[in-house]
Amino acid sequence: MPELTDAQLDQLMVDIGLTQPARRRGHRPLAPCGTVSAYQRHVRKHEPIDEACRQANTAAKRKQTGAGKSLEPITNHGTTGGYKRHLYRGEAPCEDCLLAERERSREQHRVRRAQQRRKGGAS
């Protein structure tokens, strides 16, 4: 007879109507399949991951990262924020946004050069 994991034994006991054994960390029952907790348990115990747990984990990741959100139209064209929004969407920036980003980059370069000159002259 194949060896059963703790999770499989617990599930078998629940299925046949026996009470679950007390847990070491308290008396919480195992998270049911189809939840992120169950997915993490499967991974932690090197158990096969069922489709319900896999889908729950994927949905939670999408929600956390914001993937699949509807993209609102860009309203701040001609700004650095508009440039970054184009890049976030995977689009080529429009000319106005590209010019704004170039100007920001030039200004940042001027400031850094001025700081380097001040440091070099003070020595």
C-alpha positions as CSV (number, residue, x, y, z in Angstrom):
1,M,0.0,0.0,0.0
2,P,1.4,3.4,-0.9
3,E,2.4,5.9,1.8
4,L,-0.1,8.7,2.3
5,T,1.0,12.2,3.1
6,D,-0.4,13.9,6.2
7,A,-2.7,16.0,4.1
8,Q,-4.0,12.9,2.3
9,L,-4.6,11.1,5.6
10,D,-6.4,14.1,7.1
11,Q,-8.6,14.3,4.0
12,L,-9.4,10.6,4.2
13,M,-10.4,10.9,7.8
14,V,-12.7,13.8,6.9
15,D,-14.2,11.8,4.0
16,I,-15.0,8.8,6.1
17,G,-16.4,10.9,9.0
18,L,-13.7,10.5,11.6
19,T,-12.6,13.6,13.5
20,Q,-9.4,15.2,12.5
21,P,-6.4,14.9,14.7
22,A,-5.3,18.0,16.6
23,R,-2.7,20.1,14.8
24,R,0.6,21.0,16.4
25,R,0.0,24.8,15.9
26,G,-3.6,24.8,17.1
27,H,-6.8,23.2,16.0
28,R,-7.3,24.7,12.6
29,P,-8.5,22.5,9.9
30,L,-6.6,22.2,6.6
31,A,-7.5,24.8,4.0
32,P,-9.8,23.3,1.4
33,C,-8.5,22.7,-2.2
34,G,-9.2,25.7,-4.4
35,T,-7.6,28.2,-2.1
36,V,-4.1,29.9,-2.1
37,S,-3.4,28.3,1.3
38,A,-4.0,24.8,-0.1
39,Y,-1.8,25.6,-3.1
40,Q,1.0,26.7,-0.8
41,R,0.6,23.6,1.3
42,H,0.8,21.4,-1.9
43,V,4.0,23.2,-2.9
44,R,5.5,23.0,0.6
45,K,4.8,19.3,1.0
46,H,5.8,18.4,-2.6
47,E,2.3,17.2,-3.3
48,P,0.7,17.2,-6.7
49,I,-1.2,20.5,-7.3
50,D,-4.8,20.1,-8.4
51,E,-6.3,22.4,-11.0
52,A,-8.6,24.2,-8.5
53,C,-5.6,25.2,-6.3
54,R,-3.6,26.3,-9.4
55,Q,-6.4,28.5,-10.6
56,A,-6.9,30.1,-7.2
57,N,-3.2,30.9,-7.0
58,T,-3.1,32.3,-10.5
59,A,-6.2,34.5,-9.8
60,A,-4.6,35.8,-6.6
61,K,-1.3,36.7,-8.3
62,R,-3.2,38.5,-11.1
63,K,-5.2,40.5,-8.5
64,Q,-2.0,41.3,-6.6
65,T,0.0,42.5,-9.6
66,G,-3.0,44.2,-11.3
67,A,-2.6,42.1,-14.4
68,G,-5.8,42.0,-16.5
69,K,-7.0,45.5,-15.4
70,S,-8.7,47.6,-18.0
71,L,-6.3,50.3,-19.1
72,E,-7.7,53.8,-18.9
73,P,-6.8,56.3,-21.6
74,I,-3.7,58.3,-21.1
75,T,-4.7,61.9,-20.1
76,N,-1.3,63.3,-19.2
77,H,0.4,63.3,-22.6
78,G,3.5,65.5,-22.9
79,T,4.7,64.6,-19.4
80,T,7.1,62.2,-17.8
81,G,4.2,60.4,-16.3
82,G,2.6,60.0,-19.7
83,Y,5.8,58.6,-21.0
84,K,6.0,56.0,-18.2
85,R,2.4,55.1,-18.8
86,H,3.1,54.4,-22.4
87,L,6.0,52.1,-21.4
88,Y,3.9,50.3,-18.8
89,R,1.3,49.5,-21.5
90,G,4.0,48.2,-23.8
91,E,3.3,51.0,-26.3
92,A,5.7,53.3,-28.2
93,P,5.6,56.7,-26.5
94,C,3.9,59.5,-28.4
95,E,6.1,62.4,-29.6
96,D,4.9,64.8,-26.8
97,C,5.7,62.3,-24.1
98,L,9.0,61.4,-25.7
99,L,10.1,65.1,-25.7
100,A,9.1,65.5,-22.1
101,E,11.2,62.5,-21.1
102,R,14.1,63.8,-23.1
103,E,13.9,67.2,-21.4
104,R,13.7,65.5,-17.9
105,S,16.7,63.4,-18.7
106,R,18.7,66.4,-20.0
107,E,17.9,68.4,-16.9
108,Q,18.9,65.5,-14.6
109,H,22.2,65.2,-16.5
110,R,22.8,69.0,-16.1
111,V,22.2,68.8,-12.3
112,R,24.5,65.8,-11.9
113,R,27.3,67.5,-13.9
114,A,27.0,70.6,-11.8
115,Q,27.2,68.5,-8.6
116,Q,30.3,66.7,-9.9
117,R,32.0,70.1,-10.7
118,R,31.2,71.4,-7.2
119,K,32.7,68.2,-5.6
120,G,35.8,68.3,-7.9
121,G,36.4,72.0,-7.2
122,A,36.1,71.7,-3.4
123,S,38.9,69.1,-3.1
